[in-house]
């Protein structure tokens, strides 16, 4: 399953997307410690496998919370959470 966490408004679409199928197979769960803002948490999915999600209180603030990692100019190819996720389960939409 593909899970989208974030929001859209008049300025754009701001989502962190997690492929929970890939995430469930991950044993490291590096995203939880790899995010400088601490946005990730682990929750059991429908099959009781731990998968990453974005904390409920942060979902409407991903644009500002991720701003330091996603500057308008000179963006790195991989963001800290993506680097920490060794299975490429995390993407961003803005």
Biotite code that builds the C-alpha atoms (Angstrom):
import biotite.structure as struc

atoms = struc.array([
    struc.Atom([0.000, 0.000, 0.000], chain_id="A", res_id=1, res_name="UNK", atom_name="CA", element="C"),
    struc.Atom([1.152, 3.537, -0.682], chain_id="A", res_id=2, res_name="UNK", atom_name="CA", element="C"),
    struc.Atom([0.436, 5.921, 2.204], chain_id="A", res_id=3, res_name="UNK", atom_name="CA", element="C"),
    struc.Atom([0.452, 9.707, 1.698], chain_id="A", res_id=4, res_name="UNK", atom_name="CA", element="C"),
    struc.Atom([0.955, 11.972, 4.710], chain_id="A", res_id=5, res_name="UNK", atom_name="CA", element="C"),
    struc.Atom([0.620, 15.718, 4.342], chain_id="A", res_id=6, res_name="UNK", atom_name="CA", element="C"),
    struc.Atom([-1.715, 18.245, 2.767], chain_id="A", res_id=7, res_name="UNK", atom_name="CA", element="C"),
    struc.Atom([-2.420, 20.423, -0.222], chain_id="A", res_id=8, res_name="UNK", atom_name="CA", element="C"),
    struc.Atom([-3.471, 24.037, -0.292], chain_id="A", res_id=9, res_name="UNK", atom_name="CA", element="C"),
    struc.Atom([-3.403, 27.002, -2.657], chain_id="A", res_id=10, res_name="UNK", atom_name="CA", element="C"),
    struc.Atom([0.399, 27.016, -2.650], chain_id="A", res_id=11, res_name="UNK", atom_name="CA", element="C"),
    struc.Atom([0.920, 23.394, -3.617], chain_id="A", res_id=12, res_name="UNK", atom_name="CA", element="C"),
    struc.Atom([0.859, 19.715, -2.726], chain_id="A", res_id=13, res_name="UNK", atom_name="CA", element="C"),
    struc.Atom([3.042, 18.655, 0.203], chain_id="A", res_id=14, res_name="UNK", atom_name="CA", element="C"),
    struc.Atom([3.208, 14.941, 0.970], chain_id="A", res_id=15, res_name="UNK", atom_name="CA", element="C"),
    struc.Atom([5.642, 12.420, 2.316], chain_id="A", res_id=16, res_name="UNK", atom_name="CA", element="C"),
    struc.Atom([4.789, 9.101, 0.696], chain_id="A", res_id=17, res_name="UNK", atom_name="CA", element="C"),
    struc.Atom([5.681, 5.737, 2.215], chain_id="A", res_id=18, res_name="UNK", atom_name="CA", element="C"),
    struc.Atom([5.478, 2.419, 0.410], chain_id="A", res_id=19, res_name="UNK", atom_name="CA", element="C"),
    struc.Atom([4.282, 0.362, 3.386], chain_id="A", res_id=20, res_name="UNK", atom_name="CA", element="C"),
    struc.Atom([4.878, -2.937, 1.594], chain_id="A", res_id=21, res_name="UNK", atom_name="CA", element="C"),
    struc.Atom([8.565, -2.147, 1.292], chain_id="A", res_id=22, res_name="UNK", atom_name="CA", element="C"),
    struc.Atom([8.641, -0.619, 4.760], chain_id="A", res_id=23, res_name="UNK", atom_name="CA", element="C"),
    struc.Atom([7.225, -3.755, 6.355], chain_id="A", res_id=24, res_name="UNK", atom_name="CA", element="C"),
    struc.Atom([10.157, -5.766, 4.988], chain_id="A", res_id=25, res_name="UNK", atom_name="CA", element="C"),
    struc.Atom([12.710, -3.343, 6.466], chain_id="A", res_id=26, res_name="UNK", atom_name="CA", element="C"),
    struc.Atom([14.457, -4.531, 9.605], chain_id="A", res_id=27, res_name="UNK", atom_name="CA", element="C"),
    struc.Atom([16.419, -1.323, 10.278], chain_id="A", res_id=28, res_name="UNK", atom_name="CA", element="C"),
    struc.Atom([13.612, 1.309, 10.411], chain_id="A", res_id=29, res_name="UNK", atom_name="CA", element="C"),
    struc.Atom([16.248, 4.005, 9.949], chain_id="A", res_id=30, res_name="UNK", atom_name="CA", element="C"),
    struc.Atom([13.621, 6.602, 9.047], chain_id="A", res_id=31, res_name="UNK", atom_name="CA", element="C"),
    struc.Atom([12.643, 6.910, 12.694], chain_id="A", res_id=32, res_name="UNK", atom_name="CA", element="C"),
    struc.Atom([16.089, 8.199, 13.659], chain_id="A", res_id=33, res_name="UNK", atom_name="CA", element="C"),
    struc.Atom([17.117, 9.587, 10.246], chain_id="A", res_id=34, res_name="UNK", atom_name="CA", element="C"),
    struc.Atom([14.613, 12.455, 10.203], chain_id="A", res_id=35, res_name="UNK", atom_name="CA", element="C"),
    struc.Atom([16.134, 15.567, 11.828], chain_id="A", res_id=36, res_name="UNK", atom_name="CA", element="C"),
    struc.Atom([12.641, 16.768, 12.775], chain_id="A", res_id=37, res_name="UNK", atom_name="CA", element="C"),
    struc.Atom([11.511, 13.451, 14.281], chain_id="A", res_id=38, res_name="UNK", atom_name="CA", element="C"),
    struc.Atom([8.412, 13.240, 12.091], chain_id="A", res_id=39, res_name="UNK", atom_name="CA", element="C"),
    struc.Atom([8.363, 9.459, 11.737], chain_id="A", res_id=40, res_name="UNK", atom_name="CA", element="C"),
    struc.Atom([6.795, 6.928, 14.073], chain_id="A", res_id=41, res_name="UNK", atom_name="CA", element="C"),
    struc.Atom([6.218, 3.190, 13.788], chain_id="A", res_id=42, res_name="UNK", atom_name="CA", element="C"),
    struc.Atom([2.746, 1.685, 13.768], chain_id="A", res_id=43, res_name="UNK", atom_name="CA", element="C"),
    struc.Atom([1.456, -1.846, 13.157], chain_id="A", res_id=44, res_name="UNK", atom_name="CA", element="C"),
    struc.Atom([-0.207, -2.336, 9.784], chain_id="A", res_id=45, res_name="UNK", atom_name="CA", element="C"),
    struc.Atom([-3.174, -4.630, 9.080], chain_id="A", res_id=46, res_name="UNK", atom_name="CA", element="C"),
    struc.Atom([-0.858, -7.650, 9.337], chain_id="A", res_id=47, res_name="UNK", atom_name="CA", element="C"),
    struc.Atom([0.777, -6.441, 12.596], chain_id="A", res_id=48, res_name="UNK", atom_name="CA", element="C"),
    struc.Atom([4.030, -5.563, 10.826], chain_id="A", res_id=49, res_name="UNK", atom_name="CA", element="C"),
    struc.Atom([5.665, -2.336, 12.010], chain_id="A", res_id=50, res_name="UNK", atom_name="CA", element="C"),
    struc.Atom([5.642, 0.330, 9.302], chain_id="A", res_id=51, res_name="UNK", atom_name="CA", element="C"),
    struc.Atom([6.587, 3.987, 9.311], chain_id="A", res_id=52, res_name="UNK", atom_name="CA", element="C"),
    struc.Atom([4.059, 6.765, 9.323], chain_id="A", res_id=53, res_name="UNK", atom_name="CA", element="C"),
    struc.Atom([4.155, 10.498, 9.982], chain_id="A", res_id=54, res_name="UNK", atom_name="CA", element="C"),
    struc.Atom([3.024, 11.586, 13.423], chain_id="A", res_id=55, res_name="UNK", atom_name="CA", element="C"),
    struc.Atom([-0.556, 12.862, 13.299], chain_id="A", res_id=56, res_name="UNK", atom_name="CA", element="C"),
    struc.Atom([0.359, 16.271, 14.741], chain_id="A", res_id=57, res_name="UNK", atom_name="CA", element="C"),
    struc.Atom([2.986, 16.771, 11.997], chain_id="A", res_id=58, res_name="UNK", atom_name="CA", element="C"),
    struc.Atom([0.925, 15.848, 8.936], chain_id="A", res_id=59, res_name="UNK", atom_name="CA", element="C"),
    struc.Atom([-0.359, 19.367, 8.316], chain_id="A", res_id=60, res_name="UNK", atom_name="CA", element="C"),
    struc.Atom([3.100, 20.846, 8.840], chain_id="A", res_id=61, res_name="UNK", atom_name="CA", element="C"),
    struc.Atom([5.347, 18.720, 6.602], chain_id="A", res_id=62, res_name="UNK", atom_name="CA", element="C"),
    struc.Atom([6.029, 21.699, 4.325], chain_id="A", res_id=63, res_name="UNK", atom_name="CA", element="C"),
    struc.Atom([7.598, 23.725, 7.125], chain_id="A", res_id=64, res_name="UNK", atom_name="CA", element="C"),
    struc.Atom([9.021, 20.791, 9.084], chain_id="A", res_id=65, res_name="UNK", atom_name="CA", element="C"),
    struc.Atom([10.893, 19.513, 6.012], chain_id="A", res_id=66, res_name="UNK", atom_name="CA", element="C"),
    struc.Atom([11.977, 22.962, 4.789], chain_id="A", res_id=67, res_name="UNK", atom_name="CA", element="C"),
    struc.Atom([15.536, 22.660, 6.095], chain_id="A", res_id=68, res_name="UNK", atom_name="CA", element="C"),
    struc.Atom([15.990, 19.347, 4.258], chain_id="A", res_id=69, res_name="UNK", atom_name="CA", element="C"),
    struc.Atom([14.319, 20.568, 1.048], chain_id="A", res_id=70, res_name="UNK", atom_name="CA", element="C"),
    struc.Atom([15.657, 24.057, 0.352], chain_id="A", res_id=71, res_name="UNK", atom_name="CA", element="C"),
    struc.Atom([14.371, 25.810, -2.757], chain_id="A", res_id=72, res_name="UNK", atom_name="CA", element="C"),
    struc.Atom([17.843, 25.863, -4.285], chain_id="A", res_id=73, res_name="UNK", atom_name="CA", element="C"),
    struc.Atom([20.667, 23.368, -4.110], chain_id="A", res_id=74, res_name="UNK", atom_name="CA", element="C"),
    struc.Atom([18.531, 20.425, -3.049], chain_id="A", res_id=75, res_name="UNK", atom_name="CA", element="C"),
    struc.Atom([20.435, 17.227, -2.323], chain_id="A", res_id=76, res_name="UNK", atom_name="CA", element="C"),
    struc.Atom([19.558, 14.150, -4.396], chain_id="A", res_id=77, res_name="UNK", atom_name="CA", element="C"),
    struc.Atom([18.555, 12.226, -1.274], chain_id="A", res_id=78, res_name="UNK", atom_name="CA", element="C"),
    struc.Atom([17.059, 13.703, 1.855], chain_id="A", res_id=79, res_name="UNK", atom_name="CA", element="C"),
    struc.Atom([18.074, 12.515, 5.361], chain_id="A", res_id=80, res_name="UNK", atom_name="CA", element="C"),
    struc.Atom([14.971, 10.325, 5.763], chain_id="A", res_id=81, res_name="UNK", atom_name="CA", element="C"),
    struc.Atom([15.494, 8.826, 2.304], chain_id="A", res_id=82, res_name="UNK", atom_name="CA", element="C"),
    struc.Atom([19.162, 8.117, 3.036], chain_id="A", res_id=83, res_name="UNK", atom_name="CA", element="C"),
    struc.Atom([18.187, 6.464, 6.326], chain_id="A", res_id=84, res_name="UNK", atom_name="CA", element="C"),
    struc.Atom([15.635, 4.314, 4.482], chain_id="A", res_id=85, res_name="UNK", atom_name="CA", element="C"),
    struc.Atom([17.817, 1.744, 2.806], chain_id="A", res_id=86, res_name="UNK", atom_name="CA", element="C"),
    struc.Atom([14.925, 0.226, 0.839], chain_id="A", res_id=87, res_name="UNK", atom_name="CA", element="C"),
    struc.Atom([13.727, 3.360, -0.975], chain_id="A", res_id=88, res_name="UNK", atom_name="CA", element="C"),
    struc.Atom([10.269, 3.346, 0.577], chain_id="A", res_id=89, res_name="UNK", atom_name="CA", element="C"),
    struc.Atom([10.089, 7.140, 1.127], chain_id="A", res_id=90, res_name="UNK", atom_name="CA", element="C"),
    struc.Atom([9.399, 9.863, -1.436], chain_id="A", res_id=91, res_name="UNK", atom_name="CA", element="C"),
    struc.Atom([8.308, 13.500, -1.260], chain_id="A", res_id=92, res_name="UNK", atom_name="CA", element="C"),
    struc.Atom([5.851, 15.279, -3.559], chain_id="A", res_id=93, res_name="UNK", atom_name="CA", element="C"),
    struc.Atom([7.042, 18.890, -3.576], chain_id="A", res_id=94, res_name="UNK", atom_name="CA", element="C"),
])
